[in-house]
Amino acid sequence: MKFYKNITYIGIALSGLTISCNDDFVNTKPLEEVPAETVWTDPALAQAFVFEIYNGFGVGGFYEQQMASMTDEALFTHPGRGINTVTESRSNSADQGYVMDTYSYGNMYARIRATNIAIQQLRNPQFNDETKANELLGEAYFLRAYFYQQLLRFYGAVPLVKQVYALGDSDYTKERDSYEACVDFIVSDCDSAALLMKSVKKVDGRANAVAALALKSRVLTYAASDLHDVPTAKSKSSILGGFANPELLGYVSGDRRARWQKAKDASKMLLDSVNYRYKLDLSAPVSAAEGTSNYMSIAMAGGSKVVSVDGKRDLILGRFFTDLKDERGGWVGRDNGPNGYHNWSGNSPIQLIVDDYEMQSGVAFNWANSAHKASPYRNRDPRFYATILYDGANWKPRTADVRERDPASQIQTGRYEVIVGGTKSTHFGLDTRNSPIEDWNGSYTGYYYRKFVDPDPAIEDQNTRQRIPWPLLRYTETVLNYIEACIELGEDAEARNWLNRIRFRSGMPAITDSGAALKNRYRNERRIELAYEEHRFFDARRWMIASSTLGRKVTIMDVFGTLKSGASVSRYKYDTNSYLYTYTVNALSTGIENRSWNDKMYFSSIHRDEINRNTKLIQNPGYE
């Protein structure tokens, strides 16, 4: 539009109208662009530059294809989008399979370049607002640390680019630094960020000193883990053991116990920040109903529901969404909800995680227990009911075109006998792949997401966005990091103390385990508490348990409701008075997905194109 207006002005001038000749229009600055030299002299423009870097978060984890479906948490319903390449260990440097843009090598380095520019300029600000300059500099340090952390946990060590490359530089290539150097660099950036932002107040969607401490806790916890202790990793994997450059994967020497102590100390710094201790000062379990409500409040944090209690919250840094921008993160309910609600069933929970929810009494669920088998969804960990939709679960009212079929508003993922016109027949549930409602979007597994989905009845179908933030950093994650470090250091009593605080908030009883049993209990607790938040993908790897977890065949649920003697039902609803339900665990058809594990998958490959661009890069083990 502006270009055409200029042409018009030129035409008028040439036609002989009384307008003085002036060449200023040739030097007009584009209205949609700001010169670099102007940005750093204006605090508002400098802030806009730093704020744009936050777009490197993408939509957090709320993509249609989530990382949960590359773990034993979920199955992606719609094949052919690269997830099978990962779950079946077919990834290679030319075809990595699905990689979310928040872990993309090129995308992260583009964001790192922007942080380097900001850091370079803000160290010696050209505007007279030292407080603003320090705040923005702190955010830039945090963001650089965050993006490097994303690369580190996905690829292992990467080149540490600290300067801003310019046209005419003699060399744009760089070798990968050691894993230890990467950790030290990220931790240093976190420390700088925390110091510079120590007075910055909490603002939704923006980093502060607490976020920097939480990121430091995560990085040091990962650094102390089995995968990144080279002697341990070599003893557990021949592929990793035969790699000629182990310094790219972890620590080749040093005191591992000291690394766990650093992880513990970093986590403890944040534990003392009581403003984020959301309902973690309980001395006994809350009721089951309150436990479910507490967990739902955490998942909804910052959305339309409960944000905090007495000023205390769990969410440290989230990726927030509004209706002003049609972002993917606003559609998580549509992407993952039941097809009987006109949703897409994208990432469906699988039986493997359902089985790992304890009974509310604290004992493990066991299919060999006849009472458990008869009613597998009764009296489970209260977090189960806030995380997963299962057959018979109460849910929102159906959309107007479906409501007549299910006025009870219950999830229907099974097959049920009904009597129509005096004849008994089998009826497929509305939320199955044999449903009359969008059967192609039905779950293969018999389950749907409940976590991160707004229960508001007004948000009922695919045409309504929701405003639930993605949790980039949570206080509870840092508590769990602290517990893990305590266990590794042999401080079982302290570990149990904090683990039981999380359980009490969830309505679960205290545990008394110690030693190896405590470690296993902790790992399952972390799996349940952080479900569908992208932690399982990395936890199973850093603990080096992927072959026995992520490599397992997917199991699914088959529910069948048989009419009891004398019962006559023409329109189905879940009813134990009329039905006897049987629950059968089956293996997923290998034609849909055939999971397997290869130890090369402990690290992603560096794409062939990146290695062609930078010949100093060394490929990860198993991909050469």
SULBEL-V880499 format. One line per field, one symbol per residue. phi: phi as a letter, one per 20 degrees, with the letter a starting at -180 (. if undefined). burial: I if it has 9 or more other C-alpha atoms within 8 Angstrom, else O. Layout:
phi=???
burial=???
//
This chain:
phi=.fffffffgffffffnffcffbefffeffgfeccfgfegedcgffffffffffgfffldmdeegedfgfdcedbcefdfncnffgefelefbfecfnfcfffcfgfffffffgffffffgfefcfdcebffffffffffffffffffffffffednfcfeeddefcgnffbdebffffgfffffffffffffffffdfdfffcgndfbffffffffgffffffefgfddggffffdbffffeffcffedaeeboefffffffffffffgegfeffdeflddedbfffffffffffffffegneedfdbclmdbdfebceeccffceegfedffffdffffdmddlfddgdfgegfefffffoeffbffefffffcfddleggfgfedcecgnffbfgffgfdgffbfflcfcdddbfcdcmndebedeffddedffdlgfefffenbcfdfmdffggfedbfecfccefeefbcgfgfgfgfffffffemefffffgffffffffendffdcfbmfffffffffffgffdgmdmefgeffffeldffecfefffdcdddcdeffgneccdcfbfaffdcdddccecefgffeacfbccffffcffeggfffffcfefdfffndf
burial=OOOOOOOOOOOIIOOOOOOOOOOOOOOOOOOOOOOOOOIIIIIOIIIOIIOOIOOIOOIIIIIIOIIIIIIIIIIIIOIOOIIIIIIIIOIOIOOIIIOOOIIIOOIIIOIIIIIIIIIOIIOOIOIOOOOOIIIIIIIIIIIIIIIIIIIIIIIIIIOOOOOOOOOOOOOOOOIIIIIIOIIOIIIOIIIIIIIIIOOOOOOOOOIIIIIIIIIIIIIIIIIIIIIIIIOIIIOOIOIIIOOOOIIIIIIIOOOOOOIIIIIIOIIIIIIOOOOIIIOIOIOOIIOIOIIIIIIIIIIIIIIOOIIIIOOIIIIIIIIIIOOOOOOIIIIIIIIIIIIIIIIIIIIIIIIIIIIIIIIIOIOOIOOOOOOIIIOOOOOIIIIIIIIIIIIIOOOIIIIOOIIOOIOOIIIIIIIIIIIIOOOOOOOIIIIIIIIOIIIOIIIIIIIIIIIIIIOOOOIIIIOOIIIIIIIIIIIOIIIIIIIIIIIIIOIIOIIIOIIIIIIIIIIIIIOOOOIOOIIOIIOIOIIIOIIOIIIIIIOIIIIIIIIOIIIIIIIIIIIIIIIIOOOOIOOOOOOOOIIIIOIOIOOIOOOOIIIIIOIIIOIIIIIOOOIOOIOIIOIIIOIO
//
